[in-house]
Amino acid sequence: VITYVEVFPLLVAACPGYEQSSFAAEADEADGVFLRVGHLVRYLIDALDRSEPHELTAVFGVVDCVLEEGDDEARSLITDGFFDDLTNTDFYDGACTRPHDFVPWLGPRAMELPDVRRLSERPRGTDEA
Amino acid sequence: LVGLMDDFSDFATYESELNRFTDEYHQTLLCLYDLGHFAGIGVVDLLRTHRRILLGGLVIDNPHYLSPDEYLTTREERGHGWASRTSTERQVTQLVAQYQSNAEIGARLALSQAVVDRHLHRVFRKLDVNSRADVARHVPKRIARSEKGRVHGWVVMGRQRSHE
C-alpha cells in the first residue's frame, strides 16, 4: 500500500528534472504536499509546452500506480490535488498546452476518473483559453 | 463590523442583505471602507453589493451590482472566491492568517496532515493565491486591531435608492 507521504517522493523520482527547476524553487514545504504537487503540475505543463515530454510516461505511471495501490489519502492527493490542478485551465495561462494534451500519457486508472475521462471526450481546441 | 464577523464572506453577505432593508426607505447611505481592511478579492465582492459608487467625485450606477438574491445565487454557483469556502476551509483560512503551521492547524482542528493539506490546497485555489502570506493579506483585519495612521485609502460606495 502506498501512503500519503510516499506519493510526492515517488512523483519527483519519476521526473528528476523537477527538482532543478524554478517550479521546485518556488514551492514552500510548509504549504503541504497538495500544494507542492501543484508546483510539479506546473512543471509538467511547462515541459509539455517546451515539447519535452520525456518524463511524462514515468510520472503518469506513478499516478496510475498510486490510484491502484494507494490508501485513501494517497489517492485523494492524486484525484483532488494532482488532477484538480492538471485540469485547472488557470494553470495554463500563457501556455499553448491545454489539459487534453496530456491524454496520450494517461493510464487506465486515471482514465476511470470522471473529470479526467472528460478530457479525452472533449474535442481538441474547445478548452477555454 | 468586520470585527464581529467570522471572515469576509459573512461581511459581504451582510452588505448584500442590507440592500433589502435600505430598499424599503427613501434615504441615501454612504459606505466608507478602509482599504487597509480589504484587499483584492474583498473589494471586488463589496463592489457587487452596492448600487452606486462614487468615482472621481461622480455618483455613477454600478454595472457590477447584484441584487441580494443574485449575489447569493452567484456566490453559490461560483464555487470560487471567499464565499465558496466550506466551514472547515474558513477555519483553515483564519488559522493560516494567524501564521499557524499545517501541523498546528491539524492539532487545533483534529485533522490529519493530509486533510489539512487538502483544505489548504482548496483555499489557495478558491482564493487564487500563491502563498500563505497572500492568504493572510486577504483576510480582513479586525477593526479592534486597526491603528490610526495606518489607513491606506478609502473606497466609497452608495446605497442610494433607485428612483426610477
Interface residues (C-beta under 8 A of the other chain):
Chain A: Y4 V5 D28 A30 D31 G32 V33 F34 L35 G38 E73 S76 L77 D80 G81 D84 D85 N88 D90
Chain B: S101 N102 S112 Q113 A114 V115 V116 D117 R118 L120 H121 R122 F124 R125 D128 S131 R132
